[in-house]
């Protein structure tokens, strides 16, 4: 089934709402009577407590020990994320978020709306900074999706500097991209996969200590460079 034809995975499952509220109770000591815009909102503007409740719900409904082997036995693709969403009756956004938590390969998921990047999630091995709050790249399949063009069924290479701003990319560096339009949200979900090395070996302090994300470099962050 084509992802762009599947609307059930774009909807917010009722049990995700329940798990989200349980997360508030466990983590914050009280329920929060959240609105629909608070649940499954992974954007940078979302409240910290709402993100924590979402992360709790995602782990509860999509346990890493269960989904990890299934994800890592296949090459990166949006189809794998959709299969996880269908099997566990989870939202596509929550499944994509959890995908990056457990996938062993350097991957990232980007969610854009009205051509603007709302949020991104990277696997531990994806070592480059991705911008938020900017338009999707003009030469990307994500932009082609907004323009209504026919998209490839599988990840295909694009110039790495379409998505990654770094002074430490090979001149011919490519990153594999797969994007799908979610018309009911006027959004596009994008999977990025570093299939081959895109930076010179031993480059500049391991690509500036994994291209530190300034939006993630806070006192509350759980992972620090070199301390996974």
N, CA, C and O of each residue as an XYZ file, in Angstrom:
912
protein
N       0.851     -1.194      0.000
C       0.000      0.000      0.000
C       0.881      1.236      0.000
O       1.799      1.345      0.813
N       0.618      2.141     -0.880
C       1.395      3.354     -0.973
C       1.173      4.223      0.260
O       0.042      4.379      0.721
N       2.266      4.791      0.794
C       2.136      5.607      1.989
C       1.272      6.830      1.739
O       0.503      7.233      2.612
N       1.387      7.427      0.561
C       0.610      8.625      0.314
C      -0.877      8.342      0.211
O      -1.681      9.272      0.263
N      -1.262      7.078      0.066
C      -2.672      6.717      0.013
C      -3.214      6.293      1.374
O      -4.421      6.116      1.541
N      -2.320      6.133      2.345
C      -2.723      5.651      3.656
C      -2.922      6.812      4.606
O      -1.970      7.516      4.940
N      -4.164      7.018      5.046
C      -4.456      8.122      5.951
C      -4.563      7.666      7.394
O      -4.460      8.480      8.311
N      -4.772      6.361      7.607
C      -4.976      5.894      8.974
C      -3.744      6.161      9.832
O      -3.874      6.462     11.019
N      -2.552      6.055      9.249
C      -1.341      6.253     10.024
C      -1.072      7.722     10.311
O      -0.219      8.034     11.143
N      -1.777      8.637      9.644
C      -1.588     10.057      9.898
C      -2.464     10.525     11.052
O      -2.264     11.623     11.571
N      -3.427      9.713     11.459
C      -4.341     10.099     12.511
C      -3.752      9.744     13.875
O      -2.887      8.874     13.973
N      -4.218     10.413     14.920
C      -3.704     10.199     16.263
C      -4.473      9.057     16.934
O      -5.642      9.232     17.278
N      -3.841      7.890     17.126
C      -4.524      6.775     17.773
C      -4.960      7.147     19.189
O      -4.259      7.867     19.900
N      -6.144      6.638     19.589
C      -6.677      6.977     20.909
C      -5.758      6.500     22.025
O      -5.609      7.175     23.044
N      -5.132      5.316     21.829
C      -4.293      4.810     22.918
C      -3.013      5.619     23.085
O      -2.395      5.575     24.149
N      -2.599      6.363     22.045
C      -1.452      7.258     22.216
C      -1.818      8.403     23.146
O      -1.005      8.841     23.960
N      -3.045      8.881     23.019
C      -3.526      9.933     23.917
C      -3.537      9.434     25.357
O      -3.116     10.146     26.269
N      -4.019      8.207     25.558
C      -4.064      7.622     26.904
C      -2.647      7.466     27.456
O      -2.379      7.820     28.604
N      -1.738      6.932     26.626
C      -0.359      6.741     27.074
C       0.317      8.072     27.385
O       1.121      8.164     28.313
N      -0.011      9.099     26.610
C       0.521     10.442     26.857
C       0.077     10.951     28.229
O       0.883     11.504     28.977
N      -1.195     10.766     28.556
C      -1.697     11.232     29.852
C      -1.112     10.416     31.003
O      -0.860     10.948     32.084
N      -0.899      9.120     30.763
C      -0.225      8.303     31.781
C       1.187      8.835     32.011
O       1.676      8.866     33.140
N       1.835      9.256     30.918
C       3.174      9.828     31.038
C       3.190     11.051     31.930
O       4.100     11.217     32.742
N       2.182     11.919     31.785
C       2.092     13.092     32.664
C       1.959     12.662     34.122
O       2.596     13.229     35.010
N       1.129     11.661     34.353
C       0.904     11.198     35.723
C       2.184     10.632     36.330
O       2.521     10.933     37.475
N       2.899      9.807     35.555
C       4.115      9.162     36.057
C       5.262     10.167     36.191
O       5.980     10.163     37.191
N       5.431     11.020     35.192
C       6.590     11.915     35.157
C       6.384     13.212     35.925
O       7.316     13.755     36.518
N       5.140     13.704     35.903
C       4.886     15.039     36.441
C       3.920     15.057     37.620
O       3.646     16.112     38.192
N       3.401     13.870     37.983
C       2.581     13.767     39.173
C       1.138     14.150     39.003
O       0.376     14.103     39.969
N       0.727     14.534     37.795
C      -0.667     14.931     37.573
C      -0.965     14.859     36.085
O      -0.070     15.012     35.254
N      -2.232     14.624     35.754
C      -2.638     14.658     34.357
C      -2.691     16.116     33.898
O      -2.673     17.037     34.715
N      -2.756     16.311     32.575
C      -2.631     17.677     32.069
C      -3.783     18.122     31.176
O      -3.796     19.264     30.718
N      -4.745     17.249     30.922
C      -5.886     17.598     30.065
C      -5.407     18.245     28.768
O      -5.783     19.372     28.448
N      -4.578     17.521     28.033
C      -3.937     18.068     26.842
C      -4.908     18.143     25.665
O      -5.804     17.310     25.524
N      -4.712     19.146     24.834
C      -5.453     19.256     23.595
C      -4.778     18.451     22.502
O      -3.667     17.952     22.684
N      -5.453     18.324     21.360
C      -4.912     17.525     20.270
C      -3.588     18.077     19.755
O      -2.750     17.319     19.267
N      -3.392     19.392     19.859
C      -2.151     19.994     19.366
C      -0.972     19.740     20.299
O       0.177     19.960     19.915
N      -1.242     19.279     21.525
C      -0.169     19.025     22.488
C       0.417     17.629     22.344
O       1.563     17.393     22.728
N      -0.364     16.698     21.790
C       0.032     15.297     21.719
C       0.643     15.001     20.361
O       0.073     15.347     19.327
N       1.802     14.361     20.367
C       2.481     14.060     19.116
C       3.055     15.281     18.444
O       3.288     15.278     17.235
N       3.285     16.324     19.214
C       3.871     17.551     18.677
C       5.362     17.554     19.013
O       5.756     17.896     20.128
N       6.180     17.172     18.042
C       7.609     17.040     18.283
C       8.377     18.293     17.895
O       9.608     18.283     17.878
N       7.671     19.369     17.585
C       8.339     20.577     17.120
C       9.106     21.257     18.251
O       8.881     20.980     19.429
N      10.018     22.155     17.866
C      10.844     22.856     18.848
C      10.009     23.746     19.758
O      10.428     24.067     20.870
N       8.819     24.150     19.285
C       7.975     25.045     20.068
C       7.129     24.321     21.113
O       6.505     24.963     21.958
N       7.105     22.997     21.063
C       6.292     22.234     22.012
C       6.848     22.375     23.430
O       8.057     22.505     23.620
N       5.964     22.349     24.412
C       6.374     22.452     25.809
C       7.217     21.239     26.198
O       6.999     20.130     25.709
N       8.183     21.471     27.086
C       9.058     20.386     27.521
C       8.264     19.240     28.139
O       8.529     18.073     27.851
N       7.294     19.568     28.987
C       6.515     18.517     29.645
C       5.716     17.699     28.642
O       5.529     16.497     28.829
N       5.241     18.348     27.571
C       4.489     17.618     26.552
C       5.406     16.681     25.772
O       5.019     15.560     25.441
N       6.617     17.142     25.480
C       7.575     16.282     24.789
C       7.936     15.073     25.662
O       8.047     13.951     25.168
N       8.115     15.319     26.959
C       8.461     14.216     27.858
C       7.328     13.197     27.915
O       7.580     11.992     27.941
N       6.092     13.666     27.934
C       4.955     12.749     27.946
C       4.862     11.987     26.629
O       4.510     10.808     26.618
N       5.176     12.653     25.523
C       5.193     11.982     24.226
C       6.269     10.904     24.177
O       6.031      9.807     23.672
N       7.443     11.214     24.698
C       8.529     10.243     24.694
C       8.185      9.037     25.566
O       8.501      7.900     25.216
N       7.539      9.291     26.696
C       7.088      8.199     27.561
C       6.102      7.311     26.801
O       6.214      6.086     26.818
N       5.140      7.945     26.139
C       4.122      7.206     25.396
C       4.739      6.406     24.265
O       4.347      5.262     24.030
N       5.699      6.992     23.561
C       6.332      6.299     22.448
C       7.092      5.069     22.919
O       7.046      4.027     22.266
N       7.792      5.177     24.045
C       8.516      4.020     24.577
C       7.546      2.958     25.091
O       7.795      1.761     24.951
N       6.448      3.403     25.682
C       5.456      2.455     26.201
C       4.805      1.664     25.062
O       4.625      0.450     25.166
N       4.457      2.354     23.987
C       3.737      1.716     22.884
C       4.669      1.091     21.853
O       4.288      0.158     21.146
N       5.894      1.611     21.771
C       6.854      1.123     20.787
C       8.153      0.762     21.493
O       9.165      1.437     21.298
N       8.147     -0.288     22.310
C       9.338     -0.635     23.101
C      10.526     -0.970     22.203
O      10.401     -1.733     21.246
N      11.666     -0.395     22.523
C      12.845     -0.544     21.664
C      13.289     -2.000     21.530
O      13.791     -2.394     20.477
N      13.114     -2.797     22.568
C      13.535     -4.194     22.501
C      12.697     -4.988     21.496
O      13.150     -6.003     20.968
N      11.486     -4.525     21.239
C      10.631     -5.211     20.272
C      10.851     -4.704     18.861
O      10.977     -5.494     17.926
N      10.898     -3.386     18.701
C      10.966     -2.849     17.347
C      12.393     -2.802     16.811
O      12.598     -2.760     15.598
N      13.391     -2.810     17.715
C      14.779     -2.716     17.276
C      15.200     -3.795     16.293
O      15.716     -3.471     15.223
N      14.994     -5.084     16.621
C      15.408     -6.139     15.687
C      14.707     -6.047     14.330
O      15.329     -6.284     13.295
N      13.431     -5.708     14.329
C      12.695     -5.609     13.063
C      13.234     -4.460     12.214
O      13.357     -4.584     10.996
N      13.554     -3.348     12.863
C      14.058     -2.186     12.127
C      15.453     -2.438     11.579
O      15.740     -2.094     10.433
N      16.313     -3.029     12.379
C      17.707     -3.175     11.981
C      17.969     -4.390     11.097
O      19.105     -4.625     10.685
N      16.938     -5.152     10.808
C      17.071     -6.264      9.863
C      16.754     -5.820      8.432
O      16.846     -6.618      7.499
N      16.378     -4.536      8.258
C      16.003     -4.020      6.954
C      16.794     -2.752      6.640
O      17.257     -2.055      7.543
N      16.940     -2.468      5.361
C      17.568     -1.215      4.956
C      16.652     -0.053      5.328
O      15.432     -0.219      5.339
N      17.206      1.112      5.632
C      16.370      2.251      6.004
C      15.363      2.608      4.916
O      15.699      2.682      3.734
N      14.113      2.827      5.345
C      13.061      3.240      4.408
C      11.864      3.740      5.193
O      11.669      3.366      6.349
N      11.067      4.583      4.565
C       9.816      5.029      5.178
C       8.827      3.890      5.288
O       7.949      3.907      6.152
N       8.960      2.889      4.412
C       8.056      1.746      4.479
C       8.214      1.010      5.806
O       7.232      0.553      6.391
N       9.460      0.899      6.277
C       9.693      0.257      7.574
C       9.005      1.030      8.687
O       8.393      0.436      9.574
N       9.104      2.351      8.644
C       8.447      3.180      9.661
C       6.937      2.995      9.593
O       6.280      2.886     10.628
N       6.381      2.959      8.387
C       4.948      2.770      8.250
C       4.532      1.392      8.760
O       3.483      1.256      9.391
N       5.345      0.371      8.492
C       5.023     -0.986      8.964
C       4.985     -1.024     10.487
O       4.118     -1.676     11.070
N       5.923     -0.328     11.137
C       5.927     -0.254     12.609
C       4.666      0.448     13.090
O       4.022     -0.005     14.036
N       4.313      1.548     12.441
C       3.114      2.300     12.831
C       1.867      1.437     12.711
O       0.999      1.473     13.582
N       1.775      0.670     11.645
C       0.602     -0.181     11.443
C       0.557     -1.330     12.455
O      -0.494     -1.623     13.024
N       1.699     -1.971     12.673
C       1.726     -3.126     13.579
C       1.372     -2.731     15.003
O       0.660     -3.459     15.695
N       1.869     -1.576     15.441
C       1.659     -1.156     16.823
C       0.552     -0.120     16.960
O       0.338      0.431     18.040
N      -0.155      0.143     15.853
C      -1.265      1.100     15.844
C      -0.829      2.434     16.446
O      -1.513      3.013     17.289
N       0.319      2.896     15.990
C       0.889      4.161     16.469
C       0.828      5.186     15.349
O       0.625      4.836     14.186
N       1.004      6.450     15.702
C       1.039      7.494     14.685
C       2.328      7.398     13.891
O       3.324      6.854     14.367
N       2.304      7.924     12.690
C       3.495      7.907     11.850
C       4.606      8.742     12.476
O       5.774      8.356     12.419
N       4.258      9.886     13.073
C       5.278     10.750     13.671
C       5.945     10.068     14.870
O       7.166     10.135     15.010
N       5.169      9.418     15.728
C       5.747      8.723     16.880
C       6.624      7.560     16.429
O       7.686      7.320     17.005
N       6.186      6.843     15.409
C       6.962      5.714     14.897
C       8.268      6.192     14.278
O       9.305      5.545     14.428
N       8.220      7.322     13.582
C       9.436      7.878     12.987
C      10.419      8.307     14.070
O      11.624      8.085     13.947
N       9.901      8.920     15.125
C      10.738      9.359     16.250
C      11.439      8.156     16.885
O      12.642      8.189     17.141
N      10.666      7.096     17.133
C      11.232      5.901     17.761
C      12.187      5.177     16.822
O      13.155      4.560     17.267
N      11.914      5.253     15.521
C      12.799      4.647     14.533
C      14.225      5.175     14.710
O      15.184      4.403     14.710
N      14.352      6.471     14.857
C      15.675      7.074     15.012
C      16.306      6.747     16.357
O      17.527      6.809     16.501
N      15.493      6.402     17.333
C      16.037      6.004     18.634
C      16.744      4.656     18.570
O      17.691      4.425     19.323
N      16.304      3.758     17.684
C      16.797      2.380     17.700
C      17.580      1.979     16.451
O      18.304      0.984     16.485
N      17.454      2.725     15.347
C      18.137      2.301     14.124
C      19.650      2.419     14.299
O      20.146      3.397     14.857
N      20.375      1.410     13.813
C      21.823      1.373     13.987
C      22.543      2.212     12.945
O      23.670      2.645     13.185
N      21.929      2.454     11.800
C      22.564      3.192     10.721
C      22.372      4.699     10.921
O      21.441      5.119     11.608
N      23.244      5.509     10.325
C      23.111      6.973     10.450
C      21.920      7.481      9.647
O      22.003      7.646      8.430
N      20.815      7.725     10.340
C      19.573      8.154      9.709
C      18.984      9.349     10.448
O      19.308      9.598     11.610
N      18.132     10.069      9.773
C      17.399     11.167     10.394
C      16.029     11.252      9.738
O      15.867     10.942      8.558
N      15.047     11.676     10.524
C      13.705     11.911     10.007
C      13.403     13.396     10.159
O      13.683     13.997     11.196
N      12.831     13.974      9.115
C      12.476     15.394      9.117
C      10.997     15.519      8.805
O      10.496     14.901      7.866
N      10.300     16.325      9.600
C       8.883     16.587      9.373
C       8.738     18.062      9.005
O       9.120     18.943      9.775
N       8.189     18.318      7.834
C       7.975     19.697      7.398
C       6.498     19.928      7.131
O       5.769     19.004      6.770
N       6.065     21.159      7.310
C       4.682     21.560      7.056
C       4.696     22.868      6.281
O       5.413     23.805      6.633
N       3.890     22.920      5.213
C       3.875     24.117      4.366
C       5.286     24.516      3.936
O       5.630     25.697      3.888
N       6.092     23.499      3.624
C       7.456     23.665      3.103
C       8.466     24.114      4.147
O       9.611     24.401      3.799
N       8.077     24.184      5.419
C       8.987     24.619      6.482
C       9.262     23.460      7.438
O       8.335     22.773      7.866
N      10.523     23.244      7.769
C      10.908     22.146      8.656
C      10.436     22.441     10.079
O      10.809     23.453     10.671
N       9.609     21.540     10.619
C       9.069     21.700     11.969
C       9.930     21.014     13.014
O      10.203     21.576     14.074
N      10.357     19.796     12.706
C      11.224     19.085     13.639
C      12.035     18.033     12.908
O      11.703     17.624     11.795
N      13.097     17.607     13.554
C      13.909     16.520     13.019
C      14.367     15.652     14.178
O      14.450     16.101     15.321
N      14.657     14.417     13.861
C      15.149     13.466     14.854
C      16.272     12.674     14.210
O      16.113     12.162     13.102
N      17.418     12.566     14.897
C      18.574     11.889     14.346
C      18.904     10.644     15.150
O      18.673     10.596     16.358
N      19.447      9.633     14.475
C      19.998      8.488     15.184
C      21.313      8.909     15.827
O      21.887      9.937     15.466
N      21.788      8.112     16.779
C      23.026      8.457     17.469
C      24.211      8.572     16.509
O      25.140      9.341     16.756
N      24.177      7.808     15.415
C      25.313      7.790     14.494
C      25.203      8.839     13.391
O      26.107      8.947     12.562
N      24.127      9.608     13.361
C      23.988     10.700     12.393
C      24.627     11.933     13.012
O      24.069     12.519     13.939
N      25.785     12.332     12.514
C      26.637     13.282     13.235
C      26.597     14.702     12.698
O      27.528     15.471     12.933
N      25.562     15.059     11.997
C      25.511     16.383     11.400
C      24.284     17.149     11.871
O      23.226     16.572     12.124
N      24.451     18.448     11.980
C      23.370     19.330     12.413
C      22.360     19.524     11.290
O      22.741     19.713     10.135
N      21.075     19.478     11.624
C      19.992     19.731     10.685
C      19.211     20.948     11.165
O      18.842     21.029     12.337
N      18.962     21.879     10.278
C      18.263     23.096     10.663
C      16.771     22.854     10.846
O      16.192     21.944     10.254
N      16.164     23.695     11.685
C      14.707     23.721     11.850
C      14.210     25.133     11.584
O      14.963     26.100     11.703
N      12.942     25.245     11.225
C      12.361     26.560     11.002
C      12.752     27.183      9.682
O      12.529     28.376      9.477
N      13.334     26.400      8.773
C      13.717     26.904      7.455
C      12.970     26.114      6.380
O      12.425     25.046      6.658
N      12.947     26.632      5.170
C      12.285     25.936      4.077
C      13.059     24.676      3.707
O      14.283     24.627      3.825
N      12.331     23.664      3.259
C      13.009     22.458      2.787
C      13.839     22.826      1.564
O      13.468     23.737      0.823
N      14.943     22.142      1.340
C      15.833     22.514      0.241
C      15.154     22.438     -1.122
O      14.337     21.553     -1.376
N      15.502     23.373     -1.984
C      14.877     23.442     -3.307
C      15.168     22.213     -4.146
O      14.339     21.795     -4.955
N      16.361     21.625     -3.952
C      16.732     20.469     -4.759
C      16.426     19.132     -4.126
O      16.949     18.108     -4.565
N      15.587     19.118     -3.104
C      15.279     17.877     -2.387
C      14.025     17.217     -2.935
O      13.221     17.853     -3.617
N      13.866     15.942     -2.633
C      12.634     15.246     -2.976
C      11.469     15.767     -2.129
O      10.313     15.681     -2.541
N      11.774     16.304     -0.952
C      10.721     16.886     -0.118
C      10.050     18.039     -0.848
O       8.823     18.136     -0.860
N      10.844     18.912     -1.456
C      10.256     20.013     -2.214
C       9.517     19.485     -3.438
O       8.468     20.013     -3.807
N      10.055     18.454     -4.065
C       9.366     17.850     -5.199
C       7.997     17.317     -4.781
O       7.041     17.371     -5.554
N       7.909     16.794     -3.537
C       6.634     16.305     -3.030
C       5.631     17.443     -2.912
O       4.471     17.292     -3.294
N       6.072     18.582     -2.384
C       5.173     19.739     -2.279
C       4.731     20.228     -3.655
O       3.629     20.756     -3.812
N       5.587     20.051     -4.637
C       5.267     20.505     -5.988
C       4.427     19.501     -6.765
O       4.084     19.728     -7.925
N       4.095     18.380     -6.107
C       3.231     17.393     -6.734
C       3.914     16.499     -7.748
O       3.240     15.868     -8.562
N       5.228     16.430     -7.719
C       5.975     15.609     -8.667
C       5.962     14.146     -8.241
O       5.746     13.831     -7.071
N       6.193     13.269     -9.186
C       6.283     11.840     -8.896
C       7.593     11.571     -8.167
O       8.655     12.020     -8.597
N       7.510     10.836     -7.064
C       8.680     10.571     -6.235
C       9.129      9.125     -6.374
O       8.306      8.248     -6.637
N      10.419      8.863     -6.204
C      10.894      7.471     -6.238
C      10.346      6.682     -5.058
O      10.107      7.230     -3.982
N      10.154      5.397     -5.275
C       9.603      4.533     -4.229
C      10.608      4.213     -3.128
O      10.216      3.904     -2.003
N      11.874      4.283     -3.439
C      12.933      3.937     -2.497
C      13.859      5.131     -2.295
O      13.839      6.066     -3.095
N      14.671      5.114     -1.236
C      15.636      6.208     -1.045
C      16.554      6.352     -2.246
O      17.035      5.363     -2.798
N      16.790      7.593     -2.645
C      17.660      7.891     -3.776
C      18.653      8.978     -3.351
O      18.348      9.782     -2.470
N      19.845      9.007     -3.977
C      20.866      9.981     -3.565
C      20.552     11.396     -4.021
O      20.048     11.615     -5.123
N      20.862     12.353     -3.147
C      20.855     13.773     -3.483
C      22.149     14.353     -2.930
O      22.806     13.727     -2.098
N      22.513     15.532     -3.382
C      23.719     16.171     -2.853
C      23.566     16.382     -1.350
O      22.555     16.915     -0.892
N      24.564     15.967     -0.593
C      24.475     16.055      0.871
C      24.279     17.484      1.349
O      23.618     17.719      2.361
N      24.859     18.452      0.616
C      24.748     19.840      1.075
C      23.368     20.445      0.816
O      23.124     21.597      1.173
N      22.458     19.676      0.197
C      21.069     20.125      0.138
C      20.476     20.182      1.547
O      19.699     21.083      1.865
N      20.847     19.218      2.383
C      20.278     19.097      3.729
C      21.253     19.488      4.835
O      20.835     19.933      5.904
N      22.546     19.324      4.583
C      23.542     19.491      5.636
C      24.432     20.681      5.341
O      25.043     20.751      4.274
N      24.513     21.621      6.278
C      25.438     22.746      6.173
C      26.666     22.436      7.003
O      26.622     22.457      8.233
N      27.758     22.150      6.322
C      28.986     21.809      7.026
C      30.171     22.100      6.120
O      30.095     21.918      4.905
N      31.258     22.551      6.715
C      32.481     22.775      5.961
C      33.313     21.525      5.820
O      34.418     21.567      5.279
N      32.786     20.394      6.310
C      33.568     19.168      6.343
C      32.894     18.054      5.556
O      32.917     16.893      5.965
N      32.290     18.413      4.418
C      31.701     17.431      3.520
C      32.633     17.206      2.330
O      33.299     18.133      1.870
N      32.673     15.994      1.847
C      33.365     15.735      0.592
C      32.671     16.521     -0.527
O      31.470     16.783     -0.459
N      33.425     16.886     -1.532
C      32.845     17.658     -2.628
C      31.727     16.906     -3.333
O      30.749     17.508     -3.776
N      31.873     15.584     -3.436
C      30.877     14.769     -4.132
C      29.948     14.036     -3.166
O      29.314     13.048     -3.537
N      29.870     14.522     -1.924
C      29.092     13.816     -0.898
C      27.615     13.725     -1.261
O      27.010     14.702     -1.703
N      27.047     12.546     -1.070
C      25.627     12.316     -1.322
C      24.964     11.736     -0.078
O      25.590     11.018      0.701
N      23.698     12.058      0.089
C      22.901     11.496      1.168
C      21.643     10.919      0.533
O      21.076     11.507     -0.388
N      21.215      9.773      1.028
C      20.033      9.132      0.454
C      18.777      9.708      1.102
O      18.685      9.808      2.326
N      17.835     10.078      0.281
C      16.598     10.708      0.756
C      15.372      9.957      0.246
O      15.341      9.489     -0.892
N      14.373      9.853      1.103
C      13.056      9.360      0.706
C      12.015     10.260      1.363
O      12.031     10.433      2.582
N      11.122     10.825      0.581
C      10.103     11.736      1.103
C       8.722     11.297      0.645
O       8.564     10.721     -0.432
N       7.718     11.580      1.481
C       6.330     11.262      1.156
C       5.436     12.409      1.600
O       5.634     12.974      2.676
N       4.464     12.751      0.783
C       3.507     13.813      1.076
C       2.386     13.272      1.955
O       1.847     12.199      1.684
N       2.036     14.002      2.995
C       0.910     13.690      3.870
C      -0.105     14.810      3.687
O      -0.071     15.814      4.398
N      -0.994     14.630      2.744
C      -1.845     15.729      2.297
C      -2.792     16.229      3.380
O      -3.083     17.424      3.427
N      -3.276     15.358      4.242
C      -4.228     15.812      5.257
C      -3.579     16.760      6.258
O      -4.274     17.518      6.936
N      -2.233     16.722      6.356
C      -1.497     17.631      7.230
C      -0.802     18.736      6.446
O      -0.187     19.618      7.045
N      -0.889     18.706      5.114
C      -0.091     19.566      4.245
C       1.370     19.495      4.670
O       2.066     20.507      4.760
N       1.809     18.270      4.929
C       3.159     18.036      5.436
C       3.875     17.010      4.575
O       3.268     16.327      3.750
N       5.175     16.919      4.786
C       6.009     15.916      4.141
C       6.890     15.283      5.207
O       7.477     15.984      6.032
N       6.981     13.964      5.190
C       7.913     13.258      6.064
C       9.088     12.816      5.207
O       8.906     12.289      4.110
N      10.291     13.035      5.717
C      11.514     12.757      4.975
C      12.446     11.882      5.799
O      12.670     12.134      6.983
N      12.979     10.864      5.167
C      14.006     10.029      5.777
C      15.330     10.316      5.082
O      15.415     10.266      3.855
N      16.352     10.613      5.858
C      17.713     10.793      5.343
C      18.589      9.654      5.850
O      18.479      9.229      7.000
N      19.460      9.169      4.969
C      20.301      8.018      5.308
C      21.697      8.268      4.758
O      21.870      8.468      3.556
N      22.684      8.257      5.633
C      24.073      8.368      5.190
C      24.556      6.960      4.861
O      25.004      6.213      5.731
N      24.452      6.630      3.599
C      24.775      5.270      3.144
C      26.267      5.075      2.987
O      26.793      3.987      3.222
N      26.958      6.158      2.581
C      28.411      6.134      2.433
C      28.999      7.337      3.163
O      28.315      8.341      3.360
N      30.252      7.238      3.560
C      30.911      8.317      4.294
C      30.866      9.611      3.487
O      31.167      9.615      2.293
N      30.491     10.703      4.137
C      30.362     11.971      3.414
C      31.360     13.022      3.878
O      31.373     14.134      3.350
N      32.202     12.686      4.866
C      33.226     13.630      5.324
C      34.586     12.961      5.221
O      34.671     11.735      5.288
N      35.646     13.731      5.061
C      36.990     13.149      4.958
C      37.349     12.389      6.225
O      36.912     12.775      7.310
N      38.129     11.324      6.121
C      38.533     10.567      7.310
C      39.349     11.418      8.262
O      40.245     12.149      7.840
N      39.039     11.321      9.561
C      39.781     12.077     10.567
C      39.623     13.564     10.425
O      40.535     14.325     10.749
N      38.464     13.991      9.940
C      38.259     15.407      9.651
C      37.974     16.228     10.892
O      37.031     15.925     11.623
N      38.760     17.254     11.147
C      38.503     18.329     12.101
C      37.736     17.896     13.351
O      36.542     18.165     13.482
N      38.436     17.222     14.264
C      37.837     16.834     15.548
C      36.529     16.076     15.334
O      35.492     16.407     15.909
N      36.616     15.022     14.467
C      35.423     14.219     14.200
C      34.221     15.081     13.821
O      33.156     15.012     14.435
N      34.433     15.890     12.791
C      33.394     16.789     12.281
C      32.824     17.633     13.420
O      31.628     17.605     13.712
N      33.736     18.389     14.053
C      33.358     19.301     15.144
C      32.499     18.611     16.196
O      31.393     19.047     16.514
N      33.048     17.511     16.730
C      32.321     16.770     17.770
C      30.862     16.557     17.377
O      29.934     16.968     18.073
N      30.702     15.891     16.225
C      29.393     15.520     15.726
C      28.508     16.718     15.428
O      27.304     16.682     15.682
N      29.102     17.791     14.885
C      28.348     18.968     14.455
C      27.296     19.368     15.502
O      26.094     19.222     15.282
N      27.769     19.866     16.619
C      26.896     20.174     17.749
C      25.674     20.980     17.333
O      25.788     22.008     16.666
N      24.531     20.508     17.727
C      23.260     21.156     17.436
C      23.021     22.223     18.501
O      22.784     21.871     19.656
N      23.072     23.502     18.164
C      22.906     24.550     19.187
C      21.559     24.513     19.865
O      21.436     24.954     21.008
N      20.525     23.990     19.184
C      19.203     23.925     19.793
C      19.106     22.785     20.793
O      18.202     22.751     21.628
N      20.060     21.839     20.699
C      20.032     20.684     21.596
C      21.072     20.812     22.701
O      21.075     20.016     23.640
N      21.958     21.808     22.603
C      23.063     21.923     23.546
C      22.609     22.717     24.765
O      22.909     23.904     24.888
N      21.893     22.064     25.654
C      21.358     22.705     26.841
C      21.706     21.886     28.064
O      22.195     20.762     27.951
N      21.455     22.448     29.230
C      21.759     21.739     30.467
C      20.893     20.509     30.653
O      21.258     19.593     31.391
N      19.730     20.482     29.979
C      18.817     19.352     30.149
C      19.105     18.195     29.207
O      18.499     17.132     29.343
N      20.013     18.372     28.255
C      20.226     17.310     27.277
C      20.732     16.051     27.969
O      21.448     16.122     28.968
N      20.348     14.889     27.422
C      20.702     13.612     28.020
C      21.994     13.043     27.443
O      22.671     12.250     28.098
N      22.340     13.449     26.209
C      23.523     12.916     25.561
C      24.502     14.040     25.275
O      24.132     15.080     24.732
N      25.742     13.820     25.644
C      26.794     14.805     25.397
C      27.801     14.204     24.441
O      27.954     12.983     24.405
N      28.497     15.026     23.661
C      29.457     14.501     22.697
C      30.459     13.569     23.339
O      31.106     13.922     24.325
N      30.589     12.374     22.777
C      31.548     11.403     23.294
C      31.100     10.693     24.528
O      31.854      9.883     25.067
N      29.877     10.960     25.020
C      29.382     10.307     26.241
C      27.975      9.748     25.976
O      26.975     10.268     26.473
N      27.934      8.699     25.195
C      26.659      8.071     24.855
C      26.248      7.104     25.938
O      25.197      6.472     25.835
